[in-house]
């Protein structure tokens, strides 16, 4: 088990499209956005030996020379790589498998989408997963599907039906709040298939007028996630899964303030999780 970071640890530092309607003149693009090489530098500075890329800063964007340099730097700094993408389309995943082999990644994280749209039911994933299995086996790679928009029981049923050691789950307990499922329920249902954990802490508090709630992120150890319970429950996983810090850093008065808070939370989260993950 390794502790690591990914592109969603540093969303604000990387930047993204969109503008908060409350601040129409403020973009979510820093003047000097974090690059893939910058992510390796962040991992090294934090003392972690794992980096998981993501579709918000994809490896596909690098040319051959840049890709080789990135992979070599990761090797030089003893930083293992996992590949992050989205989609289950065969040609796309075949390309991601080739990319993972080139940089030495052992796991591909993806979202359950087909032709650019989220699958409507977990069962829709079945033919796509069965088709890609031979390529995963040949490459010696694992494909881990992140939960979020599908009920945990439905996702578990599909994975149990396929029942293959190369296909499993990237567990993000907080994402499943979008389908009104508590993080403990999601963890218990998906634990036997967990290949990777996205550790994202959060808090929920009532609006001042008591009509509704605000859900936002916190550094690891300062929110509602109970780490001792979580890691105990995940002993049901047969995999030596890695733990990736992810953050929901709330927007601050300026983008610079938000980026600074994100950087601070990343360091605090890594420090906290060291009591559970030492590698």
Secondary structure, 3 states (H helix, E strand, C coil): CCEEEECCCCHHHHCCCCCCHHHCCCCCCCCCCCCHHHHHHHHHHHCCCEEECECCECHHHCCHHHHHHHHHHHHHCCCEEEEECCCCCHHHHHHHHHHHHHHCCCEEEEECEECCEECCCHHHHHHHHHHHHHHHHHHCCEEEEECCCCCHHHHHHHHHHHCCCCEEEEECCCHHHHHCCCHHHHHHHHHHHEEEEEECEEEEEECCCCCCEEEEEECCCCCCCCHHHHHHHHHHCCCCCEEEECCCCCCCCCHHHHHHHHHHHHHHHHHHHCCCCCC
